[in-house]
C-alpha cells in the first residue's frame, strides 16, 4: 500500500530561503562552467553551505569538490576556465558535460566558452536564467525548483 506524502513536507534544501543577490560574484562560476550559485549544494541545507570550488580550500565543504580533477587541473595549468585550455574539451570535462546536458539540459562546454569570453555577460545571462520570475528566489539548477517559493521552473 502506498503512503501519501505529507503536502507540507519539504526537502531539506527547500526549507531555506535564498534570494538572488544583486551581483553574482565571478567566483561562483566553476572552471568547468557550472554556475555554483544555482547549485543545490550552495543552499544552506547543512551547517554550512558550499562556497563553490573557487573558495579557499578550508571553505570547500563537498568532498567531490575537494577532490575534483578539473579543479586541480585548471590550477596546475594556470587557466581560469577549462575553455581556455588547449586540450578543451578534455577527458575530464566530457563525462561531466554529458551528465549535465542529459539530466539538467545544461551545456557546460558552452557555459565555459561564454564565461571565458565575457564573464560579465555570462553572469548576467545566468542570473536571468536562475532567478525565479515569481519571487526573485534562486532556481536550483538540479531540481528546477525555486529556493524561496518552491515553484517548479517551466
Backbone torsions as a table, in degrees:
resi	resn	phi	psi	omega
1	UNK	NA	132.3	-178.2
2	UNK	-85.7	132.1	179.7
3	UNK	-94.1	131.0	179.7
4	UNK	-70.3	139.4	178.2
5	UNK	-71.8	147.8	176.4
6	UNK	-71.2	129.4	-174.4
7	UNK	-62.7	-30.5	-178.4
8	UNK	-95.3	3.8	-179.7
9	UNK	-75.4	121.1	179.2
10	UNK	-112.9	151.5	172.3
11	UNK	-65.8	158.9	-177.2
12	UNK	-54.7	-43.8	-176.7
13	UNK	-67.7	-22.5	-180.0
14	UNK	-79.9	-14.3	-177.1
15	UNK	-79.0	-10.2	-177.9
16	UNK	-111.0	127.9	-177.7
17	UNK	-86.7	127.6	178.6
18	UNK	-132.6	121.1	176.9
19	UNK	-96.4	153.5	176.9
20	UNK	-68.5	128.5	178.4
21	UNK	-70.5	159.4	177.8
22	UNK	-61.4	-40.9	178.5
23	UNK	-125.9	128.3	176.3
24	UNK	-93.9	123.1	-178.2
25	UNK	-70.8	141.1	-178.7
26	UNK	-63.8	-18.1	176.9
27	UNK	-70.1	-9.8	179.6
28	UNK	-89.6	14.5	172.1
29	UNK	-116.7	118.3	-178.4
30	UNK	-70.5	157.4	178.0
31	UNK	-55.4	-30.9	-178.0
32	UNK	-79.4	-13.0	179.9
33	UNK	108.2	0.3	176.9
34	UNK	-72.7	134.0	175.1
35	UNK	-84.9	92.4	-173.7
36	UNK	-57.3	-30.8	-177.9
37	UNK	-65.6	-18.3	179.3
38	UNK	-108.5	9.5	179.8
39	UNK	-81.2	143.7	-179.2
40	UNK	-59.7	-27.7	-179.9
41	UNK	-71.2	-17.5	-179.5
42	UNK	-77.7	-26.7	-179.2
43	UNK	-71.8	136.3	-173.1
44	UNK	-73.3	64.6	-179.9
45	UNK	-85.6	-15.9	-179.3
46	UNK	-112.6	-171.0	176.9
47	UNK	-58.9	-39.2	179.3
48	UNK	-140.3	130.0	-179.8
49	UNK	-74.0	161.9	175.2
50	UNK	-68.0	138.4	179.7
51	UNK	-100.8	9.6	-179.5
52	UNK	89.9	158.7	-173.8
53	UNK	-77.2	-6.5	176.3
54	UNK	-91.9	-2.1	179.2
55	UNK	-68.4	160.7	174.0
56	UNK	-56.9	146.8	-175.2
57	UNK	-45.2	-44.2	-176.5
58	UNK	-69.7	-15.4	178.9
59	UNK	-96.0	-7.7	179.7
60	UNK	-77.7	117.1	-172.3
61	UNK	-97.3	-24.1	-177.2
62	UNK	-90.4	130.3	178.3
63	UNK	-60.1	-39.0	-179.3
64	UNK	-62.1	-33.5	177.9
65	UNK	-76.1	-36.5	-179.9
66	UNK	-63.2	-37.2	-176.4
67	UNK	-104.7	17.7	-177.9
68	UNK	-65.7	122.6	178.1
69	UNK	-63.5	-37.2	-178.2
70	UNK	-65.0	-45.3	179.1
71	UNK	-58.5	-46.4	178.4
72	UNK	-63.5	-40.5	-177.0
73	UNK	-63.2	-48.2	-178.8
74	UNK	-64.4	-33.8	176.9
75	UNK	-65.4	-43.5	179.7
76	UNK	-65.7	-39.1	-176.7
77	UNK	-85.5	-10.3	177.7
78	UNK	71.6	30.7	176.3
79	UNK	-111.7	160.1	-179.9
80	UNK	-88.7	-41.3	-179.3
81	UNK	-128.1	149.3	178.0
82	UNK	-53.5	-35.4	-176.9
83	UNK	-63.0	-16.2	179.2
84	UNK	-86.3	-7.5	-176.6
85	UNK	-86.1	145.1	179.3
86	UNK	-67.1	-19.6	179.8
87	UNK	-93.9	7.2	-178.1
88	UNK	-70.7	137.0	-13.2
89	UNK	-80.0	138.0	-173.3
90	UNK	-104.4	179.3	-178.9
91	UNK	-63.5	-24.6	179.4
92	UNK	-79.1	-37.7	-176.7
93	UNK	-79.8	-37.0	-173.0
94	UNK	-54.6	-47.0	179.8
95	UNK	-64.1	-39.5	178.1
96	UNK	-65.2	-43.7	177.7
97	UNK	-58.5	-47.1	180.0
98	UNK	-60.7	-43.3	-179.2
99	UNK	-63.6	-48.2	-179.8
100	UNK	-64.9	-39.2	-179.0
101	UNK	-66.7	-40.7	-177.2
102	UNK	-78.8	-35.7	-175.8
103	UNK	-92.6	-51.9	-176.5
104	UNK	-97.1	-4.3	-177.4
105	UNK	60.8	37.8	179.7
106	UNK	-113.6	125.7	-179.8
107	UNK	-93.6	94.8	-177.4
108	UNK	-65.1	-33.2	179.0
109	UNK	-64.8	-45.2	178.5
110	UNK	-67.1	-41.3	176.5
111	UNK	-56.0	-46.9	-179.3
112	UNK	-62.1	-42.8	178.2
113	UNK	-62.8	-45.5	-179.3
114	UNK	-64.5	-43.3	-179.8
115	UNK	-64.1	-41.1	179.9
116	UNK	-67.8	-35.0	-178.3
117	UNK	-72.8	-46.4	-176.5
118	UNK	-157.4	91.8	-174.9
119	UNK	-62.2	-35.4	-179.3
120	UNK	-64.7	-46.6	178.4
121	UNK	-65.7	-40.4	179.1
122	UNK	-61.3	-46.4	-179.6
123	UNK	-62.8	-39.2	178.4
124	UNK	-62.6	-42.9	179.1
125	UNK	-65.1	-43.7	179.7
126	UNK	-68.0	-38.3	178.3
127	UNK	-61.2	-43.7	178.0
128	UNK	-64.2	-42.3	-178.6
129	UNK	-62.5	-39.0	-173.3
130	UNK	-104.8	14.1	173.9
131	UNK	-96.7	126.8	179.6
132	UNK	-65.1	128.5	-179.9
133	UNK	-71.0	-19.3	-177.0
134	UNK	-86.3	-40.0	-171.1
135	UNK	-137.0	-7.6	-179.0
136	UNK	87.0	5.6	176.6
137	UNK	-72.2	177.0	178.3
138	UNK	-95.8	128.9	176.8
139	UNK	-81.5	121.6	179.1
140	UNK	-67.8	118.4	-175.2
141	UNK	-64.2	-25.5	-176.6
142	UNK	-82.6	-32.3	-177.0
143	UNK	-115.4	-6.4	179.9
144	UNK	56.1	38.0	-179.7
145	UNK	-123.9	139.9	179.7
146	UNK	-69.8	137.9	-179.3
147	UNK	-72.1	-16.0	-177.1
148	UNK	-104.9	-66.0	-173.9
149	UNK	-86.1	-14.3	177.3
150	UNK	81.2	3.4	180.0
151	UNK	-73.3	143.1	178.6
152	UNK	-79.8	134.2	176.9
153	UNK	-68.6	141.6	-179.7
154	UNK	-101.9	NA	NA
